[in-house]
Amino acid sequence: MDIAKLRSQFPAAEQFLYLDAAHQTPLSLPVRAALDAFYDQALNTAGPKKHWLTHVEEVRARLAGFLGAEPREIAFTKNTSEGLNIAAHGLRWEPGDNVLLLEGDHPNLVYAWLGLRAKGLEVRPVPQDGGPGKKWADADTFAPYIDSRTRAVSLSHVMFHSGQRNDVAGIAKLAKQHGAEVVVDAMQSLGVLDLDVRALGVSALAAGCHKGLLVPQGLGLLFTPNDAERLSPTYTALAGMADTNENLAVGTGQVKLRPDAQRFEIGNFNLPAIHALGAALDLFEEVGVRSVEEHVLDLGDRLIQHLDALGIRLAGPVERERRSHIYVLDLRAPGWPEFLASEKVRVSSVRDGIRVSFGLYNNAEDVDRLAGILRRGLTKLSDQAA
């Protein structure tokens, strides 16, 4: 990766120390250009809808290839939450069945299932107690809680508050042995980790595109394998029908849904964001997502060395294969968010401390600069407390 060239495409990376990719990635020049081109076309031609819809399918095919999927397995959504709700409401279950959720997972994943308790679904929180030093979830985490009434296991691939990378493939194998489905939130891994959705073995995977995939908010995706008919759509519209005709006349006969993931779509796509996604995929095709993953992990190695020297602990795992681009620093003393903001550092405060999250535009100098700021902060905040 030519980091200097990449970084030049993200002006915000030079305005301040931007270490908040897990919240939102800054806009890049190519993505901005794609948005401008779309709006120029709308302004000057009043919108070539057929051309735009053709482009939607072109981007869908490229996105599927990026994920290791087929185009028919990808539905466009508004965000991660919509995809998770489609999966939660679409699974076939009966009152008394249960779903397993990892304690502390993202609220929107949890709420997608909690909303179904009124209909008789039992929501079982699974504690992540893997013993000393184990800060991730795998099949052993869920094995004591799964039973014959478990219809689904749902979790994040990468946890937003710790950065841990959970063993989704191993969990999916366990679930399959018990006849359960696996529904995954990939918001924090998509576009950052080299993700082969089919190899994960999941029943559904939802993500938004405004973090690792570098586009503005308002666009997401839902991956379901070829047997999408196992899920019923939350709502129905023309876009999800298999028996449409040119005159758009609808009778009162049986509703025939599409057999693929597009059964979950309701039309009127976020066309500007899909154009932006096409430009982002251009960038990934040039760089390679495997290179992005190695880059953010290398930055993490460098950060961990600094943290060890400073005596700052990580909330998440240190093992490279269990990490991601997210590093939560055990800095919970009052004053840290304000101090970092005063130093023009963009990070997020989460439940276990200060979350540092790298993007492909960050470099080693960013890490070293952060270490120097943390060193000054330790002294300043210690003096204030005294």
Buried (B, 14 or more C-beta within 10 A) or exposed (E): EEBEEBBBBBBBBEEEBBBBBBBBBBBBEBBBEBBEBBEEBBEEEEEEEEEBBEBBEEBBBBBBEBBBBBBBBBBBBBBBBBBBBBBBBBBEBEEEBBBBBBEBBBEBBBEBBBBBEEEEBBBBEBEBEEEEEBBBBBBBBBEEBBEEBBBBBBBBBBBBBBBBBBBBBBBBEBBEEBEBBBBBBBBBBBBBBEBEBBEBBBBBBBBBBBBBBBBBBEBBBBBBBEEBEEBBBBEBEEBBBEEBEEEEEEEEEEEEBBEBBBBBBBEEBBBBBBBBBBBBBBBBEEBEBEBBBBBBBBBBEBBBEBBEEBEBBBBBBBEEEBBBBBBBBEBEBEEBBEBBEEBEBBBBBBEBBBBBBBBBBBBEEBBEBBBEBBBEBBEEBEEEEE
